[in-house]
Amino acid sequence: MNTSNQLKKMIKKIFLISIIVLLLPFIVTAAPADAAKTSFTGKVTDAKTGESLPGVSIYFPDLMTGTVTDMNGNFKVDNLPASKVMVQVRFIGYKLIAENIDLSEVHEKNFAMNPSVTEINEVVVTGLSKAATQNRTPTPIEIVPKTKLLQNASSNIIDALAKEPGISQVTTGAGISKPVIRGLGFNRVVVVNDGIRQEGQQWGGEHGIEIDQYDVKRAEILKGPASLAYGSDAMAGVINLISEPQIPEDHLQGGVLTNYQTNNGLLGYSLHLGANQNGLLWNLRYSNKRAHDYKNKYDGYVYDSRFKEDALNGVIGLNKSWGYSHLILSYYHMVPGIVEGERDSLTGKFLKPVMVNGQPDETLATHSDFMSYKQGMPYQQIHHYKAILKNNFVTGKGNLKTIFGFQQNNRQEYSDIANPEQYGLYLKLNTLNYDVRYLLPESNSMNISFGVNGMFQHSMNKGTEYLVPDYHLFDAGVFVMARKNIDHLDLSGGLRFDRRSEHGESLYLNNAEEAVSSTAPGATERFPSFHSDFSGVSGSLGATYQFSESFYGKLNISRGFRAPNIAELGSNGVHEGTQKYEIGNPDLKPENSWQFDLATGLNTEHVSAELDLFSNRIHNFIFSRKLNGFASQDSIMDGVPAFKYVSGDAHLYGGEVHVDIHPHPLDWLHFENSFSYVRGVQLNQPDSMKNLPLIPAPRFQSTLRADIFPKGKTLRNGYIEFGLEHDFTQNKFYSAFGTETRTPAYTLLHAGIGTDIYWNNKKRFSLWLQADNLADVAYQSHLSRLKYTGINYATGREGVYNMGRNFSFKLQIPIDSKLR
């Protein structure tokens, strides 16, 4: 009876919040058509020559609207609210301009742009009270623009971002990557796409991010506790993936992107088309990607490392003086193979499951198997559906922002060669996201916002295998954030209170492993019923100071909060993709952290550099460790090692430094270097348990890059680069019970070249060629799950190695025309 009442209360809560989300915009903005509106006009020129600059982007991040300059450098943006907003003026080869303008007073402004070899004031939009420049934001932030995403070779969006300082990835082959920020991953990193957190059973080690990499326009990586804006689970930080199109008014834009990679035969393409006419915005994109098994020098081709994915995204919206309203619909489908690493004991060659005389058996995988794009066995199948309604209503000089989203994640695993079309594990997850926040009008250079956000989840087991129980989750948080500018000093901070309820349902199985009632003959309890409530306070306080135009400093202190996820609380079963039997712990307490960040940066004509340092203390840090069985042997359950979730107190510290040297007058030459380091220890533990698991090794990256013919008649914005990545030996690993092993150092070489092709002063297409691991080094990343897929008895090597030499070719054909 108590459980029934709890569920009823949860349903009432989500119903009431849904009503608030749906009705509040209409109550506050009773007559949006009467909102004061204005226009903004001007001209953009070169500050040194005075010549007009055509094609310059004029964009208002908070309003999601803008335009581009015409052939004479002139621009005009209509249907703007008469309020104070930030405008950014961007053009390749010039220093970005970012200014706050009060449109109730300023209707015309000219901009003179200075040539620059770097963009040092990239505008960020990361759930702050308003858009702010990177140098004036106290929390460490990495910005990855679309151009950089296109130039590198990657198999998914997280793989592309993992090249940034302080960012790593937990991989399960080439198709599945999970982000790690400064040594923390899984449910400690929140991935936000188009305003809502991505929810697809993110607790799973082999559960990737269900987002189309070709659709991402820009990525913002916030390092450190970000629970203030995004709630529980953002202890490590946030990866904000921005996909919504930024189409200038009265333009039709689109394009075709194709990608081929040699190592695993990856074939990818993406088609999109959209328009913005009189504030009516629409965009449609379809993407497809296929890859066969990848190879490396030691393993040859790795059986069943293939994957395929399809994605369809659509946006329709309205941008007016009263704000904007956008509806985003998306569908994502992925079929990744599951690498189990089964090998022939004599030859070390990979085995594949087959049927022989009606019975399951194994045989050597052939070359045609490795080169096949068809699904192997075992494999996963993921269907992810998403609908988002985003609104920003201008209320006087303030803003009311609402986001309402629904996601459904269907995750199936197939492993029975005798019944290849019959799934075993099938998790169905429904998530309702909500976010309502109000931005008060700016007063005395003070910006204040407050609101409520959270989610409701219901996960169900639809298959015949069970890892976690069916569960309901209700999450809500209230917050207030503020920013204050005092000349060269910027102060920001805020507070948040979160409460999360998780209810796991009981499950009873009979001798045939079928779900039955608790009173059925032979019924055994697989999952006991449980109900847990967690609450916590998070907050931050930080400051930045501009010592001069080229030198700045940052200081920030923050407190994070994370409630245990369903796997940590209630798992009890074989996790096929990770080759573990996982056991939850319902007595776990929530994690709480205190993090200190200190940074200083320099931007001059010759050098751009930044040093970021952090120290993070986490109380009740939750992790999974291998259980020890009889006579110091592994505890084996259902044929795989058993792991159980435990907790302790942890300390993580380290930082990143990156330096870009571009000596004058050789402004076209860049010598870019970065170093990332993180140390994670568990306090008051013996040596074998002292080091935290899944901590990336120190990494040094260096690239020599030349920007060539930036303003040529036919070839423009070209570049050529050579570089290396050195990952140091990871000797500090969680060695207790053989949970982790040492990872040797390795050095990878890369090179790239690319350019835009122009004809009649219009860009016709772009070409990029990238080569990774040029020396074909056989290596294992410390965060690769395939590192522990068994021993090759023919060579004595443990696990599967990462991808070898790979060449990537990309071609993009843009579509851009003025609507008459």
C-alpha positions in Angstrom: 0.0 0.0 0.0 2.9 2.4 0.9 4.5 1.8 -2.5 1.2 2.5 -4.3 0.8 5.8 -2.4 4.4 6.8 -3.2 3.8 6.2 -6.9 0.6 8.2 -6.8 2.4 11.1 -5.1 5.2 11.0 -7.8 2.6 11.0 -10.6 0.9 14.0 -9.0 4.2 15.9 -8.7 5.0 15.4 -12.3 1.5 16.3 -13.4 1.6 19.6 -11.5 5.0 20.5 -12.8 3.9 19.7 -16.3 0.9 22.0 -16.0 3.2 24.8 -14.7 5.6 24.3 -17.6 2.8 24.4 -20.1 0.8 27.3 -18.7 3.3 29.6 -17.2 4.5 31.1 -20.5 1.0 31.9 -21.5 0.1 33.5 -18.2 3.2 35.7 -18.1 3.1 36.6 -21.8 -0.6 37.3 -22.1 -0.1 39.5 -25.2 3.3 38.7 -26.8 2.2 40.5 -30.0 2.3 43.8 -28.1 6.0 43.4 -27.0 8.1 46.3 -27.9 10.2 45.6 -31.0 13.0 47.2 -32.9 15.6 46.6 -35.6 19.4 46.8 -35.6 21.4 48.0 -38.5 25.0 48.8 -39.3 28.1 48.1 -41.3 31.2 46.0 -40.8 34.6 47.0 -42.0 38.3 46.0 -41.7 39.8 48.1 -39.0 43.1 48.5 -40.8 42.1 49.0 -44.4 38.6 50.3 -44.0 37.2 48.0 -46.7 33.8 46.5 -46.3 33.5 42.9 -45.2 30.8 40.8 -46.8 29.6 37.5 -45.2 30.2 38.5 -41.6 27.9 36.8 -39.1 25.8 39.1 -36.8 24.3 36.8 -34.2 22.3 37.3 -30.9 23.0 34.1 -28.8 20.2 34.7 -26.3 17.7 35.3 -29.0 18.9 32.7 -31.5 18.6 35.0 -34.4 20.9 37.0 -36.7 22.0 37.8 -40.2 25.1 38.2 -42.4 26.5 41.3 -44.0 25.8 41.9 -47.8 28.4 42.6 -50.5 28.9 46.1 -49.1 29.3 45.0 -45.5 25.8 46.3 -44.5 23.4 44.4 -42.2 19.9 44.7 -40.8 18.1 42.5 -38.3 14.4 43.0 -37.7 11.9 41.8 -35.1 14.3 42.3 -32.1 13.1 43.0 -28.6 13.8 46.4 -27.1 16.0 45.0 -24.3 19.7 44.6 -23.5 21.3 41.6 -25.2 24.7 40.4 -26.4 25.6 40.5 -30.0 28.6 38.6 -31.5 30.3 39.6 -34.8 32.2 36.8 -36.3 34.4 36.4 -39.4 37.1 33.9 -40.2 40.6 35.5 -39.8 39.3 38.3 -37.5 39.0 38.8 -33.8 35.5 38.1 -32.6 33.5 41.0 -31.3 31.2 40.4 -28.4 29.3 43.3 -26.9 26.2 43.9 -24.8 23.8 46.4 -26.5 20.6 47.9 -25.1 18.3 47.7 -28.2 15.9 50.1 -26.5 18.4 52.8 -27.0 20.8 51.7 -29.8 19.4 50.9 -33.2 22.4 51.4 -35.4 26.1 50.5 -34.8 29.1 50.0 -37.1 31.8 47.4 -36.3 35.5 47.6 -37.3 37.1 44.1 -37.1 40.8 43.6 -36.4 42.6 40.7 -38.1 43.6 38.0 -35.7 45.3 34.6 -35.7 43.1 33.3 -32.8 39.6 33.8 -31.5 40.2 34.6 -27.8 36.8 35.8 -26.7 34.6 32.9 -27.8 31.0 33.5 -26.6 29.6 30.7 -24.4 26.0 29.8 -23.6 26.1 27.2 -20.8 23.1 27.8 -18.6 24.5 31.0 -17.2 22.1 33.8 -16.4 23.1 35.3 -19.8 25.5 34.7 -22.6 29.0 35.6 -21.4 32.5 35.7 -22.9 34.8 32.8 -22.0 37.5 35.0 -20.3 34.9 36.6 -18.0 33.4 33.2 -16.8 35.1 31.8 -13.7 34.5 28.1 -14.4 36.9 26.5 -16.9 35.3 26.1 -20.3 36.6 24.5 -23.6 34.9 25.6 -26.8 35.0 23.3 -29.9 33.6 25.1 -33.0 32.1 23.3 -36.0 35.3 23.9 -38.1 37.4 22.0 -35.6 34.9 19.1 -35.4 35.0 18.8 -39.2 38.8 18.8 -39.4 39.5 15.9 -37.2 38.9 12.2 -37.8 36.5 10.6 -35.3 33.8 7.9 -35.2 31.4 9.7 -32.9 30.9 13.1 -31.3 32.6 12.1 -27.9 35.5 10.7 -29.8 35.9 14.1 -31.5 35.8 16.0 -28.2 38.2 13.6 -26.3 41.1 15.3 -28.1 40.5 18.4 -25.9 42.7 19.1 -22.8 41.2 17.5 -19.7 38.7 15.4 -21.7 39.0 11.6 -22.2 36.7 8.8 -23.2 35.7 5.3 -22.0 35.5 3.3 -25.2 34.1 -0.1 -26.2 35.5 -0.4 -29.7 35.2 2.4 -32.3 31.5 2.9 -32.1 30.8 3.6 -28.4 32.4 6.4 -26.4 31.5 7.9 -23.0 32.9 11.2 -21.9 35.3 11.6 -19.0 36.1 15.1 -17.6 39.2 15.3 -15.3 38.9 11.6 -14.4 35.2 11.5 -13.7 32.7 9.9 -16.1 29.4 8.0 -16.4 26.6 9.7 -14.4 29.0 12.4 -13.2 29.0 14.0 -16.6 25.8 15.5 -18.0 25.5 15.6 -21.8 23.1 18.4 -22.9 21.7 18.5 -26.4 19.5 21.4 -27.5 18.7 22.3 -23.9 17.9 19.0 -22.3 20.1 16.3 -20.7 20.5 13.2 -22.8 19.0 10.2 -21.0 19.7 6.7 -22.5 20.6 4.5 -19.5 23.9 6.5 -19.1 25.0 4.4 -16.2 26.1 1.6 -18.6 29.8 1.2 -19.4 29.0 0.3 -23.0 26.1 2.7 -23.4 27.1 5.5 -25.8 25.6 9.0 -26.4 22.7 8.8 -28.8 23.4 12.0 -30.7 24.2 12.5 -34.4 27.7 13.8 -34.6 27.1 15.5 -38.0 24.3 17.6 -36.5 26.4 19.2 -33.8 27.2 22.8 -34.7 29.3 23.6 -31.6 30.3 22.0 -28.3 30.9 23.8 -25.0 32.7 21.7 -22.3 32.2 23.0 -18.7 34.7 21.4 -16.3 33.9 21.1 -12.7 30.6 20.8 -10.7 27.7 22.2 -12.7 24.9 21.0 -10.5 23.8 24.6 -10.1 22.2 24.7 -13.6 21.7 21.1 -14.4 21.0 19.3 -11.2 22.3 16.0 -9.8 24.8 14.1 -12.0 26.8 17.1 -13.2 29.6 16.8 -10.6 32.4 16.4 -13.2 30.9 18.9 -15.6 28.7 19.4 -18.6 29.1 18.8 -22.3 26.7 21.1 -24.1 26.1 20.0 -27.7 24.4 22.7 -29.7 22.6 21.4 -32.8 19.9 24.0 -33.6 20.6 25.7 -36.9 21.7 29.4 -37.0 20.2 30.4 -40.3 20.2 34.1 -41.1 16.9 35.8 -41.8 15.6 35.4 -45.4 18.2 32.7 -46.2 17.9 29.1 -47.5 20.8 27.0 -46.2 21.8 23.4 -46.4 24.5 21.1 -47.6 25.9 17.6 -48.1 28.7 16.1 -46.0 30.4 12.8 -46.9 33.1 11.0 -44.9 35.2 7.9 -45.6 37.8 6.3 -43.2 40.2 3.7 -44.4 40.8 1.6 -41.2 37.3 0.3 -40.7 35.8 1.4 -44.0 33.6 4.0 -42.4 31.1 5.4 -44.8 29.2 8.4 -43.6 27.0 11.1 -45.1 24.6 13.8 -43.9 22.1 15.9 -45.8 20.3 18.9 -44.5 18.2 21.8 -45.7 16.6 24.7 -43.8 15.3 28.2 -44.2 14.5 31.3 -42.2 11.9 33.7 -43.7 10.2 36.5 -41.8 11.2 34.7 -38.5 9.7 31.3 -39.5 12.5 28.8 -39.2 12.7 25.2 -40.3 15.5 22.6 -40.8 15.6 18.9 -41.7 18.6 16.6 -41.5 19.3 12.9 -42.3 22.6 11.2 -41.4 23.9 7.7 -42.0 27.0 6.0 -41.0 28.4 2.4 -41.5 31.7 0.8 -40.5 33.0 -2.8 -40.7 35.5 -4.2 -38.1 38.5 -2.1 -37.4 42.1 -3.4 -37.3 45.5 -2.9 -35.6 49.0 -4.3 -35.9 48.6 -6.9 -33.1 45.0 -8.2 -33.4 44.5 -7.7 -37.2 40.8 -7.1 -37.7 38.8 -7.1 -34.4 35.7 -9.3 -34.9 32.3 -7.6 -34.3 33.7 -4.1 -33.8 31.5 -2.9 -36.6 28.6 -0.5 -36.2 25.9 1.4 -38.1 23.7 4.3 -37.3 20.9 6.4 -38.7 19.6 9.8 -37.5 16.8 12.0 -38.5 16.3 15.5 -37.0 13.8 18.2 -37.7 13.3 21.8 -36.3 10.5 24.2 -36.8 10.2 27.5 -35.0 9.3 31.1 -34.8 11.7 34.0 -34.0 9.9 37.3 -33.2 10.3 40.4 -31.1 8.6 38.6 -28.2 11.2 35.9 -28.3 11.3 32.5 -29.9 9.6 29.1 -29.8 11.2 26.0 -31.3 10.0 22.5 -31.7 12.8 19.9 -32.2 12.1 16.3 -33.1 14.8 13.6 -33.6 15.2 9.9 -34.1 18.5 8.0 -33.6 19.1 4.3 -34.4 22.4 2.5 -33.7 23.5 -1.1 -34.1 26.9 -1.7 -32.5 28.6 -5.0 -32.3 29.7 -6.3 -28.9 33.4 -7.3 -28.9 33.9 -10.3 -26.6 37.4 -11.2 -27.7 36.9 -14.9 -28.1 40.0 -16.5 -29.8 41.3 -19.8 -30.9 43.7 -21.0 -28.2 46.4 -22.1 -30.8 46.4 -19.4 -33.4 45.0 -16.5 -31.4 42.6 -15.7 -34.2 39.1 -14.4 -33.4 36.2 -16.8 -33.2 32.6 -16.2 -34.3 29.5 -18.0 -33.1 27.8 -20.3 -35.7 25.2 -23.1 -35.8 26.6 -26.6 -36.6 24.0 -29.4 -37.0 21.5 -27.4 -35.2 23.7 -26.7 -32.2 25.6 -23.5 -31.2 29.3 -23.6 -31.9 32.3 -21.4 -32.8 34.6 -21.2 -35.8 37.4 -18.9 -37.1 36.2 -15.5 -38.4 37.1 -15.0 -42.0 38.2 -12.0 -44.0 34.8 -11.6 -45.5 33.4 -11.6 -41.9 35.7 -8.7 -40.9 34.8 -6.7 -44.0 31.0 -7.2 -43.7 28.8 -4.2 -42.8 26.0 -6.6 -41.6 25.5 -7.0 -37.9 27.5 -9.8 -36.2 26.7 -11.7 -33.1 26.4 -10.5 -30.3 25.2 -6.9 -30.9 23.1 -4.1 -29.4 20.2 -2.2 -31.0 19.3 1.2 -29.8 16.3 3.3 -30.8 16.2 6.8 -29.3 13.2 9.2 -29.8 13.2 12.8 -28.6 10.9 15.8 -28.7 11.8 19.2 -27.3 9.8 22.4 -27.0 12.0 25.4 -26.3 10.6 28.9 -25.6 12.2 32.2 -24.7 9.6 34.9 -24.0 10.7 38.5 -23.6 8.7 40.0 -20.7 9.6 43.7 -20.5 13.4 43.7 -20.2 13.4 40.2 -18.6 13.2 36.7 -20.1 11.1 33.7 -19.3 12.8 30.5 -20.7 11.0 27.1 -20.7 12.1 23.8 -22.0 9.9 20.7 -22.1 11.2 17.5 -23.4 10.3 13.8 -23.8 12.7 11.0 -24.6 12.3 7.3 -25.1 15.3 5.0 -25.2 14.9 1.4 -26.3 18.0 -0.7 -25.7 18.2 -4.3 -26.8 21.0 -6.9 -26.7 21.1 -10.0 -29.0 23.5 -12.8 -28.1 21.7 -16.1 -28.9 23.1 -17.5 -32.2 20.3 -20.1 -32.2 17.7 -17.2 -32.1 19.5 -14.3 -33.7 16.3 -12.1 -33.9 15.3 -12.7 -30.3 16.7 -10.1 -27.8 17.7 -11.1 -24.4 18.1 -7.8 -22.5 15.6 -5.1 -23.4 15.5 -1.8 -21.4 12.8 0.7 -22.2 13.3 4.1 -20.6 10.8 7.0 -20.8 12.1 10.4 -19.6 10.2 13.7 -19.2 12.4 16.7 -18.8 11.3 20.2 -17.7 13.1 23.5 -17.1 11.5 26.8 -16.2 13.7 29.8 -15.5 13.3 33.6 -15.3 16.0 36.1 -16.1 15.4 39.4 -14.3 16.1 42.7 -16.2 19.7 43.7 -15.8 20.2 46.3 -13.1 23.5 48.0 -12.2 25.4 45.4 -14.3 23.7 42.7 -12.3 22.1 39.6 -13.9 19.9 37.3 -11.8 18.0 34.2 -12.9 16.1 31.7 -10.9 14.0 28.6 -11.8 13.2 25.0 -11.4 14.2 21.9 -13.5 14.4 18.2 -13.3 13.0 15.0 -14.8 10.6 12.1 -14.3 11.7 8.6 -15.5 10.2 5.2 -15.8 12.4 2.2 -16.9 11.0 -1.2 -17.8 12.5 -4.6 -18.5 10.9 -6.0 -21.7 13.3 -8.8 -22.3 14.2 -12.2 -20.8 17.5 -11.1 -19.2 17.7 -8.7 -16.2 20.4 -6.4 -15.1 18.6 -3.6 -13.2 15.0 -3.5 -11.8 12.1 -1.6 -13.2 12.2 1.8 -11.6 10.5 5.2 -11.3 12.6 8.3 -10.7 11.4 11.8 -9.8 13.9 14.6 -9.7 13.4 18.3 -9.0 15.7 21.2 -8.2 15.2 24.9 -7.5 18.1 27.4 -8.1 19.1 31.0 -8.2 22.2 32.4 -10.1 23.7 35.8 -10.3 26.4 37.7 -12.2 27.8 41.1 -11.4 30.2 43.2 -13.4 32.4 45.8 -11.7 34.7 47.3 -14.4 37.5 44.7 -14.8 36.0 42.4 -12.1 33.2 39.8 -12.8 31.5 38.0 -9.9 29.2 35.1 -10.3 27.6 32.5 -8.0 24.4 30.8 -6.9 22.7 28.1 -4.9 20.6 25.1 -5.7 18.5 22.5 -3.7 17.8 19.1 -5.3 15.6 16.2 -4.2 15.5 12.9 -6.0 13.3 9.9 -5.4 14.1 6.4 -6.8 11.7 3.5 -6.5 12.9 0.0 -7.6 10.2 -2.6 -8.2 10.6 -6.2 -7.1 11.1 -9.0 -9.6 10.5 -12.8 -9.0 11.7 -15.5 -11.5 10.8 -19.2 -11.8 13.3 -22.0 -12.7 13.0 -21.0 -16.4 14.1 -17.5 -15.6 10.6 -16.2 -16.4 9.0 -13.3 -14.5 6.3 -14.6 -12.1 4.4 -13.4 -9.0 6.0 -13.7 -5.6 3.6 -16.5 -4.7 4.2 -18.7 -7.8 5.7 -22.1 -7.2 9.5 -22.0 -7.2 9.6 -18.2 -7.3 13.0 -16.7 -6.3 13.6 -13.0 -5.7 15.9 -11.4 -8.3 15.3 -7.7 -7.3 13.9 -6.7 -4.0 11.7 -3.6 -3.9 13.3 -0.5 -2.5 12.6 3.2 -2.2 15.3 5.8 -1.7 15.1 9.6 -1.3 18.1 11.8 -1.7 18.5 15.6 -1.3 21.5 17.9 -1.4 22.6 21.5 -1.7 25.0 22.7 -4.4 26.5 26.1 -5.1 29.3 28.1 -6.5 31.1 31.4 -6.1 33.7 32.7 -8.5 35.4 35.7 -9.9 37.4 36.8 -12.9 39.7 39.8 -13.2 41.0 41.4 -16.4 44.4 42.6 -15.4 44.9 44.0 -18.9 43.5 43.5 -22.3 45.7 40.4 -22.7 46.0 39.0 -19.2 43.3 37.6 -16.9 42.8 35.4 -13.9 40.0 33.2 -12.6 39.0 31.7 -9.2 36.1 29.5 -8.4 34.8 27.3 -5.5 31.9 25.0 -6.0 30.0 22.3 -4.3 28.5 19.4 -6.2 25.9 16.7 -5.5 25.0 13.4 -7.1 22.5 10.8 -6.1 23.3 7.1 -6.8 22.0 5.8 -10.1 19.8 2.7 -10.5 22.7 0.4 -11.4 24.7 1.4 -8.3 21.6 0.9 -6.1 19.9 -2.2 -7.6 21.8 -4.0 -10.3 22.0 -7.8 -10.1 23.0 -9.6 -13.3 25.4 -10.0 -16.2 26.3 -6.8 -18.1 27.0 -8.4 -21.4 28.8 -5.5 -23.0 31.3 -5.1 -20.1 31.7 -8.8 -19.3 30.8 -8.3 -15.7 28.3 -9.6 -13.2 27.3 -6.3 -11.5 25.8 -6.2 -7.9 24.3 -3.0 -6.6 24.3 -1.6 -3.1 21.0 -0.1 -1.8 22.7 1.4 1.2 24.8 3.8 -0.8 24.6 7.5 0.1 24.8 10.5 -2.3 28.1 11.9 -3.4 29.1 15.5 -2.3 32.1 17.4 -3.5 34.0 20.6 -3.0 36.1 21.8 -5.9 38.6 24.7 -6.2 39.6 26.0 -9.6 42.3 28.5 -10.3 43.2 29.7 -13.8 45.3 32.4 -15.5 45.5 33.2 -19.2 47.4 35.3 -21.6 46.5 36.5 -25.1 49.1 38.5 -27.0 50.1 39.1 -30.6 52.7 36.2 -30.3 51.4 33.9 -27.6 48.0 32.5 -26.3 48.2 30.5 -23.2 46.1 29.3 -20.2 46.8 27.4 -17.1 43.9 25.7 -15.2 44.4 23.9 -11.9 41.8 22.1 -9.7 41.4 20.2 -6.5 38.3 18.1 -5.9 37.3 16.3 -2.7 34.4 13.9 -3.0 32.6 12.3 0.0 31.0 8.9 -0.6 32.6 8.5 -4.0 30.9 5.5 -5.6 32.7 3.0 -7.8 32.7 -0.7 -8.9 35.3 -3.1 -7.7 36.0 -6.8 -8.5 35.0 -9.3 -5.8 37.6 -11.7 -4.5 36.6 -15.4 -4.3 38.0 -18.5 -2.7 41.8 -18.8 -2.5 42.3 -15.3 -3.8 40.7 -16.2 -7.1 38.1 -14.0 -8.9 34.5 -14.4 -7.7 32.8 -15.8 -10.8 29.0 -15.5 -11.3 27.3 -16.8 -14.5 30.7 -17.3 -16.1 32.1 -13.7 -15.7 33.9 -11.8 -12.9 31.6 -10.3 -10.2 31.8 -6.6 -9.4 30.0 -4.8 -6.6 29.4 -1.0 -6.1 31.1 0.4 -3.0 32.0 3.9 -1.8 34.7 5.8 0.0 36.2 9.3 0.2 38.2 10.5 -2.8 40.5 13.3 -3.8 41.1 14.3 -7.4 43.6 17.0 -8.4 45.5 18.2 -11.4 44.9 20.5 -14.3 45.7 21.5 -17.9 48.0 23.9 -19.6 47.8 24.9 -23.3 50.1 27.2 -25.2 49.7 28.5 -28.8 52.8 30.2 -30.2 52.2 32.3 -33.3 55.3 34.5 -33.8 54.9 37.8 -35.6 55.4 38.3 -38.5 54.8 34.5 -39.1 51.2 34.9 -38.0 50.2 32.0 -40.3 52.3 29.6 -38.2 51.0 28.0 -35.0 52.9 25.8 -32.5 50.1 24.4 -30.3 50.9 22.5 -27.1 48.8 21.1 -24.2 49.4 18.9 -21.2 46.6 17.3 -19.1 47.1 15.6 -15.7 44.7 14.2 -13.2 45.5 12.2 -10.1 42.7 10.3 -8.3 43.1 8.7 -4.9 40.9 7.1 -2.3 41.6 8.3 1.2 42.6 6.1 4.1 43.0 3.0 2.0 45.9 0.5 1.5 48.1 0.8 -1.6 46.1 -1.7 -3.7 42.9 0.4 -3.1 44.5 3.8 -3.0 44.2 4.7 -6.6 40.8 5.4 -8.2 39.8 3.3 -11.2 39.4 4.7 -14.7 41.7 7.6 -14.2 43.3 8.7 -17.6 47.1 8.8 -17.9 48.9 12.1 -18.2 48.8 13.3 -21.9 50.9 15.7 -23.9 49.8 17.0 -27.3 51.8 19.1 -29.8 50.8 20.3 -33.2 52.6 22.5 -35.8 50.0 24.1 -38.0 50.3 26.5 -41.0 47.4 28.5 -42.2 47.8 28.9 -45.9 46.1 31.2 -48.6 43.5 32.6 -46.1 42.1 35.0 -48.7 42.9 33.3 -52.0 40.8 33.6 -55.1 40.1 29.9 -55.5 41.6 28.4 -52.3 40.8 29.9 -49.0 41.1 29.1 -45.3 43.6 26.3 -46.0 45.8 24.6 -43.4 48.4 21.9 -43.1 49.4 20.4 -39.8 51.6 17.7 -38.2 51.4 16.6 -34.6 51.8 14.0 -31.9 50.0 12.8 -28.8 52.0 11.1 -26.1 50.1 9.3 -23.3 52.3 8.5 -20.4 52.5 5.2 -18.5 49.6 4.8 -16.1 51.2 3.2 -13.1 48.7 4.5 -10.6 45.7 2.1 -11.1 43.2 0.3 -8.9 45.0 -3.0 -8.5 42.9 -4.6 -5.8 41.5 -8.0 -6.8 42.9 -7.4 -10.4 40.3 -4.7 -11.1 42.7 -2.8 -13.3 46.2 -3.3 -14.7 49.1 -1.1 -15.7 48.9 0.6 -19.1 52.2 1.3 -21.0 53.0 4.6 -22.6 52.5 5.2 -26.3 53.0 8.0 -28.9 50.7 8.6 -31.8 51.5 10.8 -34.8 48.9 12.6 -36.9 48.7 15.0 -39.9 46.0 16.9 -41.7 45.3 19.2 -44.6 42.2 21.0 -45.8 40.8 24.0 -47.7 37.7 25.8 -49.0 37.2 25.9 -52.7 35.7 29.2 -54.1 34.4 30.1 -57.6 33.0 33.5 -58.5 33.6 34.6 -54.9 31.3 31.9 -53.5 32.2 28.8 -51.6 31.5 25.7 -53.6 32.9 22.9 -51.4 35.4 22.1 -48.6 37.9 19.2 -48.4 39.6 17.8 -45.4 42.1 14.9 -45.2 43.2 13.7 -41.7 45.6 10.8 -40.9 45.7 9.4 -37.4 48.2 7.0 -35.8 50.6 7.4 -38.8 53.2 5.0 -37.4 50.5 2.3 -36.9 51.3 1.9 -33.2 49.6 -0.9 -31.4 48.4 0.5 -28.1 45.7 0.2 -25.5 44.1 3.2 -23.9 43.8 2.9 -20.1 40.1 3.7 -20.4 39.4 1.1 -23.1 37.0 -1.6 -21.9 38.4 -4.0 -24.6 41.7 -4.0 -22.6 40.2 -6.7 -20.4 38.5 -9.0 -22.9 40.7 -12.1 -22.2 44.2 -13.4 -23.1 45.5 -14.2 -26.5 47.2 -17.5 -25.7 49.1 -17.5 -29.0 50.9 -14.2 -28.1 50.4 -13.9 -24.3 48.9 -10.4 -24.7 45.7 -9.5 -22.7 42.8 -7.8 -24.3 42.1 -6.1 -27.6 44.1 -3.1 -28.9 42.9 0.2 -30.2 42.5 1.2 -33.9 45.7 1.3 -36.0 46.5 3.7 -38.8 43.5 5.5 -40.2 43.0 8.1 -43.0 39.8 10.2 -43.1 38.5 12.0 -46.1 35.7 14.6 -45.9 33.8 16.6 -48.5 31.3 19.2 -47.8 29.1 20.9 -50.4 27.2 24.0 -48.9 23.9 25.4 -50.1 23.3 29.1 -49.3 21.0 31.4 -51.2 19.0 34.6 -50.4 15.3 34.3 -50.3 13.6 37.0 -52.3 
